[in-house]
């Protein structure tokens, strides 16, 4: 079997102008970045404003394992399957972070015969959106520290500053640093650190902004800290927001590329649903819904992470209502959730996972049950996609189907898109079309006008299964501060491990009898949410012992090798 990059490099791509034209994008609405990628002018929304929206499908998953569940593979494959059964479909996905690309995960363009291309561009610099986010974010950081050098006219309390710096690589050495050493000309010495770029509030704003005006206003609302009197200090106060918006002007436009089967894909905003909201942009979805009869989007990590945030945050700001949810699982992931197998990323797989184990599957299936129930709490129909691997047995597949349907799924369908592309996704596509045609009762998990703690506790108990929430003194003080600032009506964007329904990555399956520790809370006012940090969750990953980047190289002809 060829590697993913070999399959991608053998693909026959069409000029992106042809892909765009096929779904109704006019040539003057495209800004070309070579022959195979382009940005879409936001003017398209004015032209299509009276056109009805297509069906809106979110692809999510069980709690991830180091083995990978194939969520992006399924997102692309479902779109290919819908195309095969005659539906006009547009896919909307996030742009990968360079952290995982060169770290432990590798590329994020899908896999096998269910990929987006050009795969190398997509996984690397693409059209520069992440770089724009990084520069805009760090410009504000520079403005903050320059303010101290020039007499601190805004009376900023240096100990209150929550605005760090960002870089889009996994670099644990930058998590906690001291800046401003070397005398007055080098700035004010203080402790700070770096987050990964895709966790930046600027990235969240990019994903949630609905126009250039909205982008500018959201950037202005960013709070970097407080005065000594406890009043918020914003990017607008620092007179930096206008420059940030200028840097983000082109990044606000969604990007268009194609799949291996030449269907359209809009790419916009970034990943990391454990520390960000982990969904592509509202603008990409709004454009796609005007162009396609079906739009397939993807939420990061498990349903307790990206999908919960899509429903409670993204859908609040967009006003869009999903028609169905696809829940991706694999037989081997559910076996791992039994707790019988120890899987470490980068190390050989436990051979027990390759043999039939109905007992382990039954025990680990509780995770699938929990995630189906989580999505049904939003009033949406769920279709389970069983991402097929060669070692799966017929009895195991049937057991997963039984578990899923008994938990309330509309259907559970074998997905073979990795090896067969669209042909392997036709059955899944048919099931999803049926689910979309059913009436649903989409609603949010919580109202906004209840106390901050109550919103956090609803997510913790209803979605994670916690017995309750414990707050550190720092978190308690932040809640008091945000209540004083009038921020209590914002939705919640939880930062917690993606490897467990709980805050503890070692707790697999469906953990019980735990309390969720909240150690800190930050306010992302420009994005429009509060950001609790749970357990030991970090906002800057680190590289593994053998990073994926060690396998990436380029030959004398300029051909990239080893990307995935």
C-alpha atoms as one frame of an Amber mdcrd trajectory, in Angstrom:
protein
   0.000   0.000   0.000   1.330   3.432  -0.890   1.853   6.014   1.824  -0.588
   8.911   2.100   1.820  11.350   0.502   2.557   8.943  -2.363  -1.178   8.616
  -3.041  -1.599  12.385  -2.890   1.340  13.057  -5.196  -0.054  10.608  -7.759
  -3.435  12.389  -7.832  -4.732  14.176 -10.906  -5.821  17.582  -9.681  -8.049
  19.947 -11.592  -7.350  23.696 -11.703  -9.017  25.226  -8.673 -10.967  27.568
 -10.977 -12.781  24.492 -12.365 -13.555  23.153  -8.879 -14.926  26.552  -7.839
 -16.945  27.037 -11.019 -18.611  23.628 -10.582 -20.247  24.772  -7.339 -21.128
  28.280  -8.483 -18.170  30.431  -7.394 -17.500  33.133  -9.964 -13.990  33.809
 -11.228 -13.916  37.342  -9.803 -14.722  35.862  -6.353 -11.457  33.886  -6.359
  -7.985  35.032  -5.329  -5.592  32.437  -6.735  -2.589  31.058  -4.875  -1.174
  29.131  -7.819  -3.260  26.639  -9.813  -4.660  24.484  -7.022  -5.603  26.706
  -4.110  -7.389  30.016  -3.752  -9.113  32.340  -1.336 -12.794  33.216  -1.674
 -13.944  36.820  -1.517 -16.531  37.488   1.192 -18.565  39.369  -1.430 -19.941
  35.967  -2.445 -22.229  36.040   0.597 -23.926  39.193  -0.666 -24.596  37.573
  -4.032 -25.954  34.357  -2.518 -27.755  35.804   0.500 -31.227  34.773  -0.718
 -30.244  31.212  -1.598 -31.478  28.576   0.928 -28.938  26.717   3.038 -28.026
  23.093   2.431 -28.011  20.357   5.054 -25.382  20.797   7.791 -23.517  17.707
   9.077 -20.905  17.658  11.839 -18.373  14.823  12.038 -17.046  14.064  15.509
 -15.702  10.977  17.287 -15.321   8.861  20.362 -12.584   9.874  22.785  -9.352
   9.751  20.754  -6.589   7.220  21.261  -2.954   7.365  20.097  -4.006   4.925
  17.341  -6.074   7.557  15.530  -9.752   7.093  14.727  -9.790   8.545  11.199
 -12.112  11.483  11.792 -10.736  13.595   8.943 -10.582  10.495   6.735 -14.280
   9.979   7.455 -15.138  13.656   6.941 -13.563  13.604   3.488 -14.850  10.094
   2.732 -18.436  10.946   3.677 -18.267  13.904   1.296 -16.951  11.632  -1.450
 -19.721   9.143  -0.698 -22.382  11.857  -0.899 -20.940  12.916  -4.231 -21.075
   9.290  -5.449 -24.799   9.061  -4.684 -25.474  12.238  -6.636 -25.495  14.923
  -3.950 -23.920  18.338  -4.385 -21.563  18.465  -1.415 -19.014  20.898   0.001
 -16.580  19.949   2.775 -15.365  22.434   5.392 -12.344  21.603   7.538  -9.677
  23.267   9.658  -6.095  24.004   8.676  -3.516  21.824  10.487  -1.059  23.242
  12.994   2.630  22.799  12.253   3.028  21.557  15.837   1.459  18.124  15.197
   2.753  18.003  11.599   6.343  17.985  12.869   5.478  16.443  16.240   3.614
  13.254  17.026   0.509  13.245  14.847   1.849  13.993  11.385  -0.279  15.461
   8.597  -4.005  16.105   8.837  -5.220  15.901   5.248  -7.117  12.658   5.738
  -5.524   9.451   4.534  -5.436   6.692   1.963  -7.917   7.424  -0.821  -9.848
   9.895   1.318  -7.621  12.971   1.289  -7.481  16.623   0.355  -4.869  17.876
  -2.084  -2.407  19.470  -2.557  -1.535  17.574   0.599   1.870  19.189   1.125
   0.559  22.753   0.852  -2.394  21.995   3.116  -0.152  20.595   5.876   2.543
  23.262   5.649   2.337  27.037   5.105  -0.784  26.862   2.886  -1.941  30.466
   2.241  -0.325  31.938   5.361  -3.375  32.235   7.619  -1.653  30.760  10.691
   1.314  33.063  10.189  -1.046  36.046  10.034  -2.602  34.921  13.323   0.826
  34.572  14.925   2.054  37.985  13.788  -1.153  39.766  14.812  -1.083  38.071
  18.224   2.598  38.842  18.849   2.184  42.425  17.707  -0.232  42.929  20.592
   2.266  41.253  22.941   4.919  43.722  21.786   2.521  46.643  22.336   1.893
  45.447  25.897   5.579  45.341  26.803   6.368  48.564  24.972   3.774  50.268
  27.135   5.841  49.503  30.248   9.023  50.853  28.655   7.250  54.110  27.883
   5.972  54.818  31.374   2.942  52.506  31.592   0.400  55.218  30.691  -2.526
  52.768  31.017  -1.487  51.827  34.567  -1.329  48.098  33.658  -0.670  45.724
  36.546   2.126  43.459  35.190   0.981  40.600  37.415  -2.470  40.676  35.818
  -1.306  40.100  32.231  -2.832  36.989  30.657  -1.764  37.745  27.055   1.225
  35.551  26.234   3.054  35.033  22.936   2.510  32.310  20.329   4.471  30.211
  17.854   3.123  27.374  15.695   5.559  24.668  16.728   5.468  22.373  19.750
   8.148  23.818  22.038   7.810  22.941  25.715  10.841  25.088  26.630   8.748
  28.186  25.943   5.840  27.307  28.234   7.181  29.428  31.102   9.832  32.066
  30.478  11.100  35.387  31.829  11.320  38.329  29.422  12.798  41.810  29.689
  16.196  40.838  31.090  19.268  42.935  30.328  18.296  46.380  31.490  15.605
  48.986  30.856  16.145  49.143  27.103  15.109  45.477  26.859  11.778  45.927
  28.564  10.132  45.244  31.898  11.189  41.891  33.425   8.237  39.613  34.025
   7.258  35.963  33.831   5.227  34.907  30.792   5.288  32.164  28.144   4.238
  30.949  24.744   1.129  29.102  23.573   0.830  27.291  20.267  -0.535  29.641
  17.595  -3.753  27.746  16.969  -4.682  28.242  20.642  -4.473  32.021  20.208
  -7.585  34.060  20.826  -6.837  35.660  17.457  -7.364  32.241  15.827 -10.653
  31.856  17.699 -11.691  35.304  16.485 -10.802  34.321  12.907 -13.085  31.299
  13.229 -16.005  33.182  14.783 -15.925  36.543  12.982 -18.631  37.060  10.361
 -17.260  40.122   8.536 -14.261  42.453   8.460 -16.222  44.831  10.710 -16.928
  42.030  13.187 -13.264  40.970  13.064 -12.089  44.507  13.840 -14.511  44.896
  16.747 -13.624  41.504  18.230  -9.902  42.245  18.075 -10.546  45.514  19.887
 -12.327  43.677  22.721  -9.353  41.417  23.547  -8.432  41.829  27.231  -4.699
  41.536  27.963  -4.898  42.175  31.707  -6.118  44.807  34.129  -5.075  48.099
  35.636  -3.947  48.285  39.244  -7.566  49.224  39.999  -8.839  46.000  38.426
 -10.302  47.543  35.267  -9.821  45.618  31.991  -7.157  46.743  29.509  -7.977
  45.933  25.888  -6.242  45.863  22.525  -8.322  48.936  21.709  -6.915  50.730
  24.751  -3.400  49.920  23.514  -4.352  51.226  20.031  -3.167  47.967  18.459
  -6.460  46.496  17.222  -6.472  48.364  13.916  -3.034  47.063  12.956  -4.031
  43.546  13.988  -7.091  43.742  11.737  -4.933  44.878   8.819  -2.673  41.856
   9.317  -5.745  39.585   9.402  -7.526  41.125   6.379  -6.638  38.369   3.913
  -6.690  35.574   6.483 -10.400  36.257   7.008 -11.165  34.888   3.541 -11.737
  31.095   3.468  -9.505  28.924   1.288 -10.650  26.399  -1.336  -8.858  23.219
  -2.435 -10.090  19.783  -3.580 -10.267  16.104  -2.651  -8.617  13.237  -4.505
 -11.930  12.865  -6.370 -12.011  16.565  -7.284 -14.795  17.655  -4.949 -14.556
  21.087  -3.249 -13.121  21.637   0.224 -13.137  24.947   2.108 -10.317  25.227
   4.632 -10.313  27.894   7.323  -9.166  28.439  10.931  -7.300  26.035  13.161
  -7.461  22.852  15.247  -6.804  21.880  18.913 -10.293  21.399  20.346  -8.769
  20.489  23.700  -7.383  24.015  24.223  -9.317  26.013  21.611 -12.805  25.567
  20.189 -11.366  23.387  17.412 -13.777  24.105  14.564 -13.416  25.673  11.146
 -14.811  29.139  10.548 -18.374  30.398  10.514 -17.638  32.160   7.223 -16.516
  28.953   5.499 -19.672  27.176   6.635 -21.926  30.077   5.611 -20.421  30.117
   2.112 -20.512  26.329   1.796 -24.151  26.133   2.891 -25.119  28.507   0.072
 -23.162  26.490  -2.511 -23.910  22.880  -1.570 -26.976  20.770  -0.881 -24.934
  19.054   1.851 -22.074  20.498   3.915 -19.846  18.153   5.873 -17.766  19.827
   8.577 -15.551  18.437  11.328 -15.103  19.202  15.019 -11.775  18.452  16.671
 -11.042  15.484  18.945 -13.915  13.696  20.703 -17.520  14.831  20.935 -16.877
  16.088  24.477 -14.341  18.574  23.045 -14.866  20.044  19.566 -18.487  19.038
  19.012 -19.634  20.376  22.383 -17.904  23.659  21.544 -19.369  23.738  18.060
 -22.884  23.476  19.446 -22.505  25.766  22.467 -20.158  28.402  20.995 -19.959
  28.315  17.193 -23.662  27.707  16.585 -24.611  30.472  19.044 -22.613  33.032
  17.085 -23.473  31.749  13.605 -27.158  31.031  14.151 -26.670  27.869  12.086
 -28.329  24.624  13.169 -26.834  21.210  12.362 -29.056  18.566  10.804 -27.089
  15.493  11.916 -23.947  14.305  13.666 -21.628  11.537  12.461 -19.787   9.759
  15.288 -16.546   8.094  14.144 -15.237   5.070  15.997 -12.983   2.102  15.385
 -13.050  -1.390  16.801  -9.495  -1.071  18.097 -10.167   2.312  19.778 -13.143
   0.880  21.666 -11.038  -2.119  22.718  -8.448   0.287  24.075 -11.138   2.096
  26.065 -11.732  -1.155  27.947  -8.515  -0.463  29.850  -7.094  -3.873  28.856
  -4.499  -2.502  26.459  -1.678  -0.022  26.900  -1.073   2.008  23.755   1.776
   4.499  23.526   2.084   6.799  20.532   5.092   5.925  18.376   5.502   2.430
  19.828   4.359  -0.914  18.337   0.675  -1.700  18.823  -0.349  -4.226  21.471
  -0.923  -7.424  19.426  -4.087  -8.117  21.431  -5.756  -5.247  19.603  -5.351
  -7.120  16.328  -7.262 -10.192  17.549 -10.988 -10.565  18.130 -11.924  -9.454
  21.637 -15.668  -9.106  22.102 -15.332  -8.719  25.870 -12.899  -5.812  25.539
 -15.082  -4.280  22.849 -18.168  -4.510  25.054 -16.356  -2.894  27.977 -14.814
  -0.123  25.885 -18.061   0.470  24.060 -19.255   2.545  27.025 -17.228   5.424
  25.584 -19.195   5.269  22.344 -22.429   5.167  24.336 -21.402   8.258  26.334
 -20.494  10.244  23.238 -23.718   9.320  21.426 -25.663  10.421  24.489 -23.661
  13.676  24.568 -24.717  14.567  21.036 -28.326  13.563  21.597 -28.410  16.067
  24.473 -28.329  18.736  21.767 -31.395  17.200  20.116 -29.547  15.881  17.055
 -29.730  12.516  15.238 -26.480  10.542  15.331 -25.076   8.146  12.726 -22.083
   6.055  13.790 -19.312   5.535  11.222 -17.246   2.433  11.968 -13.908   3.203
  10.339 -12.814  -0.160   8.983  -9.441  -1.840   9.571  -8.372  -5.168   8.050
  -8.213  -6.983  11.407 -11.808  -6.151  12.358 -14.003  -9.251  12.432 -17.637
  -9.473  11.365 -18.678 -10.258  14.936 -16.881  -7.169  16.228 -18.518  -4.941
  13.617 -21.941  -6.326  14.516 -21.288  -5.763  18.207 -20.394  -2.109  17.590
 -23.597  -1.723  15.573 -25.597  -3.237  18.421 -23.977  -0.965  21.042 -24.528
   2.137  18.913 -28.155   1.504  18.008 -29.076   0.551  21.577 -27.494   3.865
  22.686 -29.833   5.769  20.363 -27.894   6.089  17.108 -30.011   6.200  13.954
 -27.643   3.728  12.313 -24.081   2.392  12.541 -22.406   1.881   9.172 -19.104
   0.373   8.105 -16.928   3.033   6.450 -14.273   1.869   3.996 -13.274   5.241
   2.615  -9.565   4.950   3.470  -9.070   2.111   1.013 -11.913   2.764  -1.446
 -12.543   6.515  -1.427 -16.082   7.547  -2.342 -17.158   4.000  -3.216 -16.370
   3.014   0.370 -18.501   5.843   1.732 -21.746   5.332  -0.178 -23.479   3.332
   2.556 -22.517   5.918   5.166 -23.739   8.687   2.869 -27.141   7.027   2.426
 -27.526   6.692   6.207 -26.571  10.331   6.769 -29.048  11.569   4.137 -31.820
   9.680   5.955 -30.757  11.185   9.293 -30.721  14.691   7.826 -34.281  14.254
   6.586 -35.548  13.540  10.102 -36.864  16.432  12.195 -34.597  17.410  15.070
 -34.836  19.529  18.174 -31.467  21.284  18.160 -30.866  23.296  21.317 -27.966
  24.485  23.460 -26.824  22.655  26.570 -27.128  25.728  28.789 -28.521  29.275
  28.651 -26.086  32.195  28.832 -27.841  34.054  31.639 -26.901  31.631  34.411
 -23.802  31.990  36.658 -20.338  31.114  35.316 -19.922  28.224  37.725 -23.273
  26.751  36.783 -22.320  26.678  33.087 -18.995  25.009  33.872 -20.694  22.464
  36.103 -23.331  21.604  33.482 -20.588  20.760  30.977 -18.597  18.839  33.601
 -21.494  16.743  34.839 -23.594  16.369  31.683 -20.825  15.908  29.078 -17.836
  14.576  31.044 -19.759  12.639  33.682 -18.047  14.334  36.657 -19.575  14.330
  40.111 -18.821  18.036  40.441 -16.197  20.751  40.007 -13.418  21.958  42.312
 -11.998  25.456  41.797  -8.519  26.629  42.762  -8.188  29.965  44.609  -6.925
  31.506  41.353 -10.029  30.292  39.484 -12.299  31.580  42.238 -10.645  35.002
  42.048 -10.987  35.084  38.261 -14.690  34.232  38.440 -15.180  37.091  40.900
 -13.247  39.431  38.574 -15.195  38.424  35.461 -18.482  38.863  37.268 -17.344
  42.363  38.205 -16.415  43.063  34.563 -19.866  41.967  33.381 -18.617  38.881
  31.520 -20.793  36.294  33.219 -23.062  35.878  30.178 -20.341  34.439  27.906
 -20.318  30.769  26.844 -17.616  28.416  28.108 -14.668  26.971  26.150 -13.176
  24.257  28.360  -9.487  23.358  28.074  -8.944  19.745  29.106  -7.275  16.589
  27.883  -8.714  15.073  24.714  -7.615  11.570  25.762 -10.356  11.022  28.350
 -13.886  12.137  29.065 -12.393  13.339  32.350  -9.465  15.699  32.993  -7.135
  12.720  33.548  -5.768  11.184  30.303  -5.251   7.803  31.995  -8.981   7.340
  32.686 -10.414   5.513  29.670 -13.885   4.322  28.749 -16.548   6.203  30.684
 -14.945   7.397  33.937 -17.084   7.639  37.062 -16.561   9.006  40.554 -14.290
  11.931  39.697 -14.465  15.675  40.217 -13.210  18.139  37.610 -10.426  20.449
  38.898 -10.426  23.949  37.378  -7.056  25.558  38.108  -7.523  28.859  36.250
  -9.951  30.740  33.994  -9.093  33.277  31.311 -11.435  35.612  29.444 -11.318
  35.538  25.631 -13.677  38.467  25.261 -12.847  39.148  21.615 -13.633  35.568
  20.710 -16.596  35.692  23.042 -16.039  32.984  25.656 -14.511  32.195  29.031
 -11.672  29.709  28.995 -11.307  27.411  32.064  -8.094  25.357  32.343  -8.805
  21.908  33.776  -6.291  19.642  35.494  -2.796  19.726  34.023  -3.908  20.889
  30.573  -1.208  22.912  28.802  -1.576  25.370  25.958   1.840  24.576  24.452
   2.539  20.943  23.468   6.016  19.403  23.415   7.818  17.258  20.855   8.028
  13.470  21.378  11.312  11.572  21.595  11.150  10.890  17.849   9.282  13.761
  16.204   7.475  13.233  12.911   9.756  15.924  11.534  12.685  13.495  11.613
  11.067  11.594   8.715  10.327  14.649   6.547  12.759  15.648   3.806  12.959
  16.959   0.254  14.801  15.461  -2.721  16.908  17.133  -5.385  13.808  17.642
  -7.537  11.959  19.508  -4.814   9.611  16.588  -4.010   8.640  16.382  -0.325
   8.957  12.954   1.303   7.768  11.495   4.610   5.104  14.077   5.413   2.650
  11.286   6.299
